[in-house]
Each structure stands twice: as C-alpha cells, then as structure tokens.
Amino acid sequence: MPTVQTPTPFTDRVTSLRPEGAYAVLAQAQALEAQGRRIIHLEIGQPDFPTPANVSEAGIAAIHLGKTKYTPPAGIPLFRELIAEAAGRQRGLNIDPAQVVVGTGSKPGLFFPTLALVNPGDEVLYPDPGFPTYEAMIRVAGGIPVPVPLREENQFSFDLEVFDARVSDRTKLIVLNSPGNPTGGVIPLEDLKHVAEKARQHNCWVLSDEIYTQLVYDGILAHSIAEVDGMLERTVIVDGFSKTYSMTGWRLGYMIAPLLLAERLELLLTHATGCSAAFTQYAGMEALNGPQDFVAEMVTEYRHRRDRMLELVNAIPGVHAQKPQGAFYIFANVKSYGLSSKEIATRLISEAGVAILAGTDFGAGGEGYIRLVYAVSLQNIEQGLEKIAAWFKAL
C-alpha cells in the first residue's frame, strides 16, 4: 500500500482552543432529548424573548428593499452615528462615529482588539471565572493569559490585591466584564478607578466587555471604565444587540475604540469578515431609534425571575448564592457538597434532567460553583429548581 503522508501538525493557536461549555452542554442536552428524555434548559445565556416585532420588520423590509449588498466594513455611516449617540448617552461620553466599528456580534469586538494590541509574549489580565472566549483570544494572539480572581465576598468584583500583584509593565491589556458572565456581578466605580490608575501607571490598554450593560437591577448602574478621566483614549468598549434586544441570531455588535485603533480594527474586519449584513444593520437602527419599552419590560421580568430563582436556590441546604446585580445568571456556591463543579453539572443533566454549567467552564476560579440562567420561563425555573433540590437532597 502507498504510504499516507501525515498532514503538518496544527499551530499552537488552534491546538489550545477548547469548546465553549454552553454549546457543549447544549449538544449533550439535545442528544438526550433525541433519546426521548425531557431536559430543562438552564444553561444557554440568551433571552427567551422574541426579537421586538418592529426590529424584525425593519430587517425584513430592508431585505425587500434590496439592502442585501456589501456595506463599508466598519458599518453603514448612519448606523455608526446612531450607535455613537446611543452608547455615548448611556455612558455620559462624547463618542465620534468614526470610533465605532460594527461587527458580526460582539465576539469580533473581543478578538480583533486583542489581535491588534497583543504581541506574542505580552501579558493580558482577565477575570476568573469569566467568559471562556477571553482566554481563547489571548492564546490565539500569542499572549500570556494572567487570570485575576473574582471574589464572591466582593459581589464578584476583582480581588484587587491579586490584581495589583499581577499587573506590571509586561501587561499589555486588561479585560473587564461588567455586568459579568457567569457571576452577574457589577464592578463598583471605585474598583474601576483603581484599575484605571494601574492601567495608566503601566501604560496598558483596557478591553471592556459591556454586552450586559443595560441589564441591571435594583437601581444599580453599570459604569464603564471609559467614564473615568483619561481612560476613553486607552479603552475599547465592546457591546451589541444580542442581549439587550434579544437579537442573538442576528449577529450584530460593535466596538468603540480610539480613532487610530478603530482604523486598524476596520482593516482586520475587512480581511476577516468583509462587513456585517446590511439588513441586520437596518434592524439595529430600528432597535436604537424605536421604542425602548421592550428593554424596560424585559428587565422587569428578569428581575422577577431572578428573585424567584434566588429564593429557590438559597432554600437548598448547603447551596447559597449572591443576588446578581446584572446580566441573567445566578452563580451558586455548592462547595459544601465536596464534589467538583463538573461532576455536579454532569450528574444533574444525566440524573435530574436539568442542564446547567459547571463553574469551571469559566476558568479554574469557578470551582465550587454552578451557573444557572434565568432568561427562561418562570415555569422552567421552578421545575428545574425542584429537580435540582431533590437531587441535592438525595446526596
């Protein structure tokens, strides 16, 4: 037989990549459902509300009007103007539309600034537990991931003592996420000022993931570090339409960066994705221009669901959780049971029929926690927590 030539090994930038926990658990849940099992989904972080009708209709109308061609890579100029105005108003900032770069969801806003700023060997500080894409994007860029723990006793803000010990002149980028996934924590303004001082001292950039910025409760404000004096010129704000307007499948997000960096980001987009679909951008324009009642109503409903889920979680002996200040996740402490987070998550789906995520799907700092999503119906919350409580009781 002829010799089969072995392909060249993959590069380090892809061999280090791992599946995102939410998608892996969803696939497992769907496989069980295909076998006839009923699974209650508390694992996927997306709104269960439909996209507002006026937004969907704007997208459909754009298709009928032939808005299906290429757009400028950074986005339709009018759309960038609307984003600059809306994002600036929300944060009390003066944003130039030229600073806005539209992307296919918010993930380009995480990856492309990292590629533009981080050279091989540069250190990047990021939250642990945190969104798994943070570590992935750092490694793809050749950077050195430096996790900074989030502390439950601090409402899941940074452990600033550890942060101070790990930030240095080798730090090129600091990643923030507030409100945070998976914890629901909001970084206090004083902590942001502390991080800002260190960023200026060590001359590093900040990448601020603010995708949940409008999903906050109980009168709490999610401040942006860009609001702190001197930080707008060294911060990239990442936001989008997926969570606020229930547009996860539309793939529409944006980054706001200093002008020279925005130009580099546009070039990365040009060569990577070309542009975002025109009709999704017209839908985004309607989301910003149209009535905002939907957002307020959704937040009110999430608050109601949060309170009910929190009540049920904290009623389970040996399990407790902080009240989330934002997003739509409860990060429950299960350390008293002596089992790993992964074992608990695996057994809950197979034995109780409830899909949740292990805290370690978000980094080593998530050990001893599980993440539950309350962007689901109240009925699913109550049924899911009933099954979870019964499973823990059986232990």
Secondary structure, DSSP 8 states (H G I E B T S, - for coil): -----------HHHHT----HHHHHHHHHHHHHHTT---EE----S-SS---HHHHHHHHHHHHTT--S---TT--HHHHHHHHHHHHHHHT----GGGEEEESSSHHHHHHHHHHH--TT-EEEEEES--THHHHHHHHTT-EEEEEEEEGGGTTEE-HHHHHHH--TTEEEEEEESS-TTT-----HHHHHHHHHHHHHTT-EEEEE-TTTT-B-TT-----GGGSTT-GGGEEEEEESTTTTT-GGG--EEEE--HHHHHHHHHHHHHHT----HHHHHHHHHHHHS--HHHHHHHHHHHHHHHHHHHHHHTSTT-EE----BTTEEEEE-GGG---HHHHHHHIIIII-EE-EEGGGG-GGGTTEEEEE-SS-HHHHHHHHHHHHHHHHH-
